[in-house]
């Protein structure tokens, strides 16, 4: 089983930037990697995802501000977050999903808290 460990969360002022990292314990090659977030009292939502072929998809609320990228050699996916807003405050979760040499997987990290102050 693959494990995912997120890092990079913290407290930042509105307009600031953070970069989240998600390190996998095994190869992420061919798997779709995603970042999701869950704010207090709200459902978990997709923020961004990147396929094994590096096709990306973003939530409308973060387009133009966030960038997802992957480094298959390091088994790591990143989320660069710029121009942060208070409404970006949430726990951010990394997800690995899809079919690969280990079969079908759907794995979540433990989450990292991002707090944006106004």
C-alpha positions in Angstrom: 0.0 0.0 0.0 1.2 3.5 -0.8 1.3 6.2 1.9 1.0 9.9 1.3 2.5 12.6 3.5 1.6 16.2 3.0 3.6 19.2 4.2 3.9 22.9 3.7 0.7 24.1 5.4 0.6 27.0 7.8 -0.6 30.4 8.6 -0.3 33.1 5.9 -1.7 36.6 5.4 -4.2 37.2 2.5 -2.3 37.8 -0.7 0.6 35.5 0.4 1.8 32.3 -1.0 2.4 28.7 0.2 3.7 25.6 -1.5 2.2 22.3 -0.4 4.1 19.0 -1.0 2.8 15.5 -1.0 5.4 12.7 -0.8 4.4 9.2 -1.7 6.1 6.1 -0.3 6.1 4.5 -3.7 5.9 5.3 -7.4 3.2 7.7 -8.5 3.9 7.0 -12.2 0.6 6.6 -14.2 -1.5 7.6 -11.2 -3.7 10.7 -11.0 -2.6 12.9 -8.1 -5.1 15.4 -6.7 -5.3 18.1 -4.0 -8.6 18.4 -2.2 -9.6 20.6 0.7 -12.2 20.7 3.4 -13.2 23.8 5.3 -15.0 23.6 8.6 -18.7 22.7 8.1 -18.2 22.1 4.4 -17.8 19.0 2.2 -14.4 18.0 0.8 -13.9 19.5 -2.6 -11.4 19.1 -5.5 -8.8 21.9 -5.7 -6.6 20.5 -8.5 -5.5 17.3 -10.1 -2.9 16.1 -12.5 -3.0 12.9 -14.5 -0.1 10.6 -15.2 0.2 12.4 -18.5 0.4 15.7 -16.7 -3.0 16.9 -17.8 -4.3 19.3 -15.2 -7.7 20.4 -13.9 -8.5 23.1 -11.5 -11.5 24.3 -9.5 -12.9 27.5 -10.8 -12.2 29.2 -7.5 -8.4 28.6 -7.8 -7.8 29.0 -11.5 -5.0 31.5 -12.2 -3.8 31.4 -8.6 -2.9 27.8 -7.9 -0.6 25.5 -9.9 -0.3 21.7 -9.5 2.8 19.9 -10.6 4.4 16.5 -10.2 7.9 15.1 -10.0 7.7 11.3 -10.7 11.4 10.8 -10.0 10.8 12.1 -6.4 7.3 10.5 -6.1 6.0 14.0 -5.1 3.2 16.3 -6.2 3.1 20.0 -5.4 0.5 22.7 -5.1 1.8 26.2 -5.5 -0.8 28.6 -4.0 -0.5 32.3 -4.7 -2.7 35.3 -4.0 -4.3 33.4 -1.1 -7.7 34.4 0.2 -9.3 33.8 3.6 -11.8 31.5 1.9 -8.8 29.2 1.0 -8.6 28.3 4.6 -9.1 24.5 4.9 -7.4 21.3 5.5 -5.7 20.2 2.3 -5.6 16.6 1.4 -3.5 14.8 -1.2 -5.0 11.9 -3.1 -3.6 9.2 -5.4 -6.1 7.5 -7.6 -6.2 5.2 -10.6 -4.8 2.1 -12.1 -1.1 1.2 -12.3 1.3 -1.6 -11.7 -0.1 -2.0 -8.2 -3.6 -2.2 -9.5 -6.4 0.2 -8.7 -5.6 2.5 -5.8 -7.5 5.3 -4.0 -5.2 6.7 -1.2 -5.5 9.8 1.0 -3.0 11.6 3.0 -3.6 12.8 6.6 -4.0 16.5 5.5 -2.2 19.7 6.2 -3.9 22.8 7.5 -3.8 26.1 5.6 -5.0 29.2 7.4 -5.3 32.5 5.6 -5.8 35.6 7.7 -7.4 38.7 6.5 
